[in-house]
Amino acid sequence: MVVCFALVILLIICVLAFANQKPKNYPPGPSWLPFLGCFLQIRNIHAKKPYYHLVWAQMQQMYGPVVGLKLGMNKVIVVSGYEAVQQAMFKTDFQGRPDGFCFRLRTMGQRLGLVFVDGSFMKEQRRFCLSQLRLFGWDKTQMNDIVVKEGAELVNLIKNECQRGPIQAEHLFDVSTLNTIWTMIASTRFSLDDEKLIKLVYLVHEVFRILDMSGGPLNQMPFIRYVAPKKSGYASMVAITAELVDFLKEVVREHQESQADSFINTFLQEVNNNKSNKDSTFTENQLLAILMDFFMAGTETTSNTLSFMIHYLVKYPQVQEKIHAEIDRALNPQQIPTMEDKDKLVYLEATIMEVQRHGSPVPITVPHKTIQDTKLMNYSIPKDTIVLPNIWSVHMDEDYWKDPHVFRPERFIDSKGKIIQHTHFMPYGLGKRRCIGEILAKTTLFIFISAILQSFKVESNSDTDFTAKLIDGITLALVPFQVKFIPRK
């Protein structure tokens, strides 16, 4: 009996020692502990550096552009600097997506949707979604018309609200940005004062604050949900996901009854056509997961960037004055801005790009995963390693930008007054896994901001220094702040 117990203990020790061994030629990084990996070292740095992208920046200084980590039982590399990030995003071996507890938690315990899938499943679903969305306006004149309409509705909302005083700005754009994608998905839109929608969108933001782009401790060590369900964020994620899924199920049910001409009904038809195929990727759960992806993306990143934009316009009034002058020169006061005006509003476009660079609301891209053993910067990267590309490090590269911490839209304008497409500017990522919503996001940012600044001057609601205070998470978010929208004559 004693011998058997000793053998079991010895076996456990051997397994832990093997699991804790760094692969040969793995990138440099902190030491690992069984089960925890580098969790303690990362937590200690995070206690001093309030945001994870700054944690990874410090590790870049300590270990170089490719840092080898272990988070829980997952091998992870953090990739920083232009050369390493570009290689990781373009190389075919890095085009996978990680599979994990938190990634599945939001899609009914299965690996579904568009964001966290890969291989043939991803290719088939991405191809179908893009082809169908194009039929409903994606990347066409109809998309521009949808965004223009939402921009006009947003301006009207601000006109009504600003009469009562300062406006809470950090969630001002949530429903409007969601409508730009939802109109093409569901052939309907939400009222901007829809209380149920406002609550649901708020819950989406809460999910983005619970985790970081690596998935956080809950994803790396799922067992902690039993020990600390509230502190780990598990209880909140389960409750929020359940509420969002219930809402989306009701949306699908309404479309099934109405048989409206929409992306949702087209997908449902595909589900019916493939009922006899047990290997089909077209299922009702997959539709719910796609809707979840679009709902979350449509209410977080673009909305967040717009709130960053308002913050920068208030903080740098001289920039806002230049945009006002440009709009007044280029547009008739009665003219509603459209994407056709983009070439006439170069300084506005440059300012949007500088906010995305300087503020970097998405400092780390959606994680990638290696699909086979591979190499990066002469290091050996094993199959199934999670890859975190640090976009912030490229946007703040002193060798390239010279003064990256200075907010200066002019850096995106050449001597002929044209926009410069900098290689080190990559807010939507690079390569085949580049953000699927990039075209819509660019259209929304340009039309919403040009429409707002055509109608309003934006000022701080206080005399104190208007310094950005951020909340960490999957993306960066601004703490609640109020601004005054003053109608322009």
Secondary structure, 3 states (H helix, E strand, C coil): CHHHHHHHHHHHHHHHHHHCCCCCCCCCCCCCECCCECHHHHHHHHHHCCCHHHHHHHHHHHHCCEEEEEECCEEEEEECCHHHHHHHHHCHHHCECCCCHHHHHCCCCCCCCCCCCCHHHHHHHHHHHHHHHHHCCCCCHHHHHHHHHHHHHHHHHHHHHHCCCCEECCCCCHHHHHHHHHHHHHCCCCCCCCHHHHHHHHHHHHHHHHCCCCCHHHHHCCCHHHHCCCCCCHHHHHHHHHHHHHHHHHHHHHHHHHCCCCHHHHHHHHHHHCCCCCCCCCCHHHHHHHHHHHHHHHHCHHHHHHHHHHHHHHHCHHHHHHHHHHHHHHCCCCCCCCHHHHHHCHHHHHHHHHHHHHHCCCCECCCEECCCCEEECCEEECCCCEEEEEHHHHHCCHHHHCCCCCCCHHHHECCCCCECCCCCCCCCCCHHHCCCCHHHHHHHHHHHHHHHHHHEEEEECCCCCCCCCEECCCCCEECCCEEEEEECC
